[in-house]
């Protein structure tokens, strides 16, 4: 028997709230990820739900075959008085007193969907590179249950869109920043003193003039029915989930719009491109 998956290493509320202390907790989280990697565990499951990492209203609902299962019902939750703390929540291990619960809920009143999204991005930007170097896959658990408990916050589709950005776009930005930093370092090295094989690398970064996710808005209906159903269940129908949608679309209308945007941006940026190529050719 081998331990392959850990669920979970809880994300501290200070990280979700974006408090000044969050980086200290993120550093500790990164250390936990490194320890997990050294132990040979390859998958870490976590979640980013405010206050309630998971919620059930019943721990042993009888089923027709005589077995029991966990269950959740909105109507049952409304009968639980959270103002007195979390003692009445079934299976809830973290015990918040009435005063602690009130303070925590009050803190989240200033965290809207956009702010929680930014806090998740900050967390992922710090943790994902550490996880990658430790050979640990970060698996974000869907909201459980998949309903807002403290108002609107990012759906699974929005989170996956953000994660795909971190994998494909943020990594590119990091590579470009690293090249520019090495170029600046080499510029300070006296002539002939640079290590053998090292030389400055010319770089020109061109970015789309329009948001590619915004181009995908309203195109969800063009997905195959089965994919459309899954995307909707993940919250991909929301206007804030267009980044996720843009990674799924291979519809000719969308790809044509991308090609036309790239052509238009190339023409607009041609003086810079021409200047760059001329400098490289010297």
Phi, psi and omega in degrees: 000137179229148179271112185254331186225139173242129174227111357219175166259107186300142175271121184298146182299330179298328178290315181293326180279343181074033181285162180302336181278358189297323184296328177295317178291325178293320176300317177295322179296317178299321178296321177297319179298318179297319178295322178297317178297318179295333179279356178089008178276129189258348182226131175239120177266139179212173174218168182229033179281134177296132173065299186260106180295327172202160184214134174226153175252356179205132182260346184214064178282125180294137176252169185296334181271006179094350178276175178234160181212160173290152181212156177221135175220131179303318184297325179290325181294324181295342180271355179265125182273097181284347179293342179265006181109191185255011185298331183274352180287124181298128175073010184275115186280323182281120183261114174256131174288171179301318181292318179296318180296317180296318180295320181292315178296323179295321179296323182284347178295337179266003181252102177270185183301315181298316181294318179296322176301314180297321180293323176294318179300316179300317179297312183293321181298330179274322190270321185301315178300322178294317179296318180297316180290339179265002180061039178245127177271128179271120182246108182279120180288137175300155175305135191225096006283162183280053177225148179291127177262340180228042183092198183279132172213166190304138175276173179299321180298318179296319181294318179296320176301318178295319180294320177296323174300317181297323182287313188265317186267313181296325178295322178295316178299320180295319178297317180295318178297322180293318178298314180296323179293319178293321177300318179295322179295315181295330179294337181269352180278131179303149180304132179083355183260354181291143177304147183301133177092350180265132177208156177298146178246120180291140184218134174230117180260122176244129182244149178301144179280347178234153178290123183291331175294320179297328178295333182276350183303133178083002183262002182300331181293344181273356176286155175302148185308315182296318179294320179299321179295316180295316181299318180295320179297333180271001181087015183287353179279348182286148182296338180275002181252019184293333178297317177298316181299323183296336179279346183260340188279124171235023179291138182306324181296319181286315181294325177295319178297322177295316181297316180295322177295316179299319179294316180295318179294323179297319178294319181294327183264007186303319178304318178294318180297315180297317179296320180296313181296323178295320180293323180292324183287342182293000000 
